[in-house]
């Protein structure tokens, strides 16, 4: 079993976190530029309304394969015990300066119907927009040809929602995947990386050197602890876009593009 999510990156409760903090002593994050958004298409932000009705930035989210399909983390709507924490109807997707409502009944979660806990490798969700976004999506990812085990794979973490411990509204950082765990829930593997993360940064995309989206950030251990990277005790966790997530994306694209009867 993959480790249960220990530190949800989209938790908006830690408002007292110093904005100059980071997970590691090294912090190479910088603001996203227009050129970055052209290269890493589909980068958007999930916003959700608080009980008082005020919108609040929640996490990163991505248009993938079609202008009406959004991929993000399941923990935006469920906690570790799979209790409902947000309703889809209370949230919307923002990209290119425009807001788009979701189809409330379109939520597909990575967790199995009989699951009792939310884990790193089933921490994914797919939603449909009520109308296609006027923005280009990420291409449909290919199954990553990466071996399980230890490695030093250069990646770029793109965080369109930014981090609460970073000064800017969005960020990009070059960092490294150090290990890919064996497959677990949904036949998906967890990657352990040294990319700086912070509250609000869940759903950030990990891209390979060719600019392909390969993984989705889920959680980090000891958020904002500012310790050196440790493969066992202090690392970031992302789920590879493979297994049931990739199959669900393919099925969703086929459904969206099927002509009505």
N, C-alpha and C positions, 0 to 999 in steps of 0.2 A: 504494500500500500504506500502511496506517496504520502509525504508528511501533510497533516492537516494544516490549513492556513493558520499561521501564528500571528502575523502582523498585517492586517488588511491595509493596503496602500491607499485606499480611497477614504479611510476613516477621517471624517472632518472634525473630530472632537478635539484633536490636539492643537488648539489654536495658540498655545503658549510656546510652541517650538521656535527656537531662534532661527531667523530666516537665513542665517549664514551657516547653519549646521549642515552636516552631510553624514552619510553612512560611514565613509572612509576618510582618513586624513587627506587623501588626494581627491580633489574635486575639479574635474575637467569640463563641467557643464557650461554651455553658452546658450544665448538666445537663438531661437529659430529665425532664419531669414526667409525672404521670399524665394530664394534659390533652393533652400531646403524643402519648402513646401511644394515646389515644383518637382523635386526629386522624390520626396516621400509623400506621394499623393494619398488622398483619403483621410488625412489627419484631422480629426474633429474632437469635440469635447461634449461629454454628457453633462447636462445641467438638470438639477432636480429642485423642486420647490419644497421649502421647509414647511412645517405645520402652519406657520404664519403666512404662507404664500409667497415668501421672498425667494427668488431663484438663487441657487448656490451651485458653484462649479463642483462637480463630483469626481470626474475621472476622465481619462482619455478614452476615445472610441474611434473606430475606423470604418469608413466606407470600403467595402471589399467586393470586388467582382461585378458590382452593379450599383448605380447611384441610389438605389433604394434599400440596400442591405448594410446593416451596421453590426460590427463585431466588437464585443467588449467583455468585461468580466461578469460572471454570474453573481459575484459578491456585491455588486451594486444593488441587487434586489433581494438577496438572501444572506443571512448570517451563517456562521459555521455550523449551526444546528439546523440549517435550511428553513429557518423561520423568515417570513416575509418582512423585509425592512423598508422597502419602497415599492410603490405601485408604478407601473410603466406610465400610466396616465398622468403622473405627477412630474414626469421628466420629458426632456426634449433634447435633440441633437443639434449642435451648432457647428457649422463649417462655412468658411468663406464669408464670415460676417452675417450669415443668415441662420435662422432657427427653423427647425423642422420637427413636427410632431411625429410620434410613433403610432403605429397601429397597435393598440393595447393588447389585442389577443394574439399578436404575432410572436411573443416571447418564446424562444426555445432555449432551454437550459441544458448544460452538459451533464448534469446529475441524472442518474438513473431513477426511475419511479420509486424504487424501494430504498434509495440511498438515505442514510441518516446523518451524514456529515458532508461538508463541502471540502474538497481537497484541491491541491494545486492543479492537478491534471484534469479535473472536470470543472474548473473555474472559468467556464466560457459561456457566452450567451450570444444569440443572434436575434436581431430585431429588424422589422421592416418599417420603413418610413411611410407616412400617409401619402406622400408625393415624392418623386425622385428629387434628390438634391441637385442643385446646379453646380456640381463639382465633380471632378474626376475621381473614380475609386482606385484603390490598389488593385493590381491584377490578381486574379485568382491564384493563390500560392500553390506551388508544387510541393509534393512531399519532400522534406529535406533529406538529402543523402548524407547524413551525418551519423557516424558510428557512436554507439554508447560507450561511455567511459571518460577518462580524463583527457584534457586537451588544452590548447590555448588558441581559441578561435576569436579573431577580432570581429567585433560587431559595433553597431551604432545604436544607442538607445534614443528614440525620438519620443518626446513627451509633450504632445500638443496641449495637455492640460497643466503642464508645469508641475511644480512640487511646492509644498508649503514651506520647505526649507531652502527655496531658491528665490532669488530676487525678481526674476522675470516671469511673465505669464506662460511661457513655454520654454522648452530646453532641448538640447541635443548634446550627447556625450559619446566619445569613442571609448570603448571598454572591452572586456574580454569574457567570453564563456569559458569556464574552467572544467566543467563536468556536465555530462548528460547522463541522467539516471536511467535505469531500465524502465520500459513502459509499464504503466499502471492503469488508472482509471481511463476509460475511453481509448485504450491503446495509444496513449499520449505519453511522451517523456518530459520530465522536468529538466530544465537546464539551471545550473548554478553559475552565477555571474558576479562580477565586481562593479556593475554599473551603479552609480549613486541614484538613490530613489528617495522619495519622501511622501508624506501624506498628500493624496491627490494625484500621485503618479501611477496608480494602477492602470492597466490597459495600455501602457506605453509599448510601442513597437520595438522589437529588436530586429535590426536589418543586417544582412551580411555585406561583405565588401562590394558585391555586385548591385547593392541597393534593393535586394529582395527581402520582403517581410517573412521572417522565419519563426518568430515567437512573440508571445504576448505576456507582458509583465503581470504577475499575480500578487506577490508579497515579498517582503524582506524581513529578515530576522533582526531584532534589536534596532528598530527604526530610530535613526538619528543618534545612534550610540557613538559614532565617530571612532570606531575601532578599525584596526587593520583587517583586510579581507582574510577570512578563514573558511576553508572549504567545508568544514563541519559545523562551525558555530556562528559565523557572521558572513552572510552572503545573500544575494538576491535570487529569487525564484521566478522563472517564467515557464510557460508551457509551449512546447513546439506546436506549430500549426500542422497537425498530422492526424492520423487515426480518425475517430468519430467526428472531430471538429471539421476536418477537411471534407469528409463525406457529407456532413450536414451543410456545409457551404455549397458544395456541388449540387446537392438536392435543392437548396434554396434558390440558386441561380436558375436551375431548370424550371422551378415552379414560377418564378417571377417572369421568365421569358416565354412561358407556354401561352399561346393565344387563348383567350376565353372562348368557351364553347357556347 
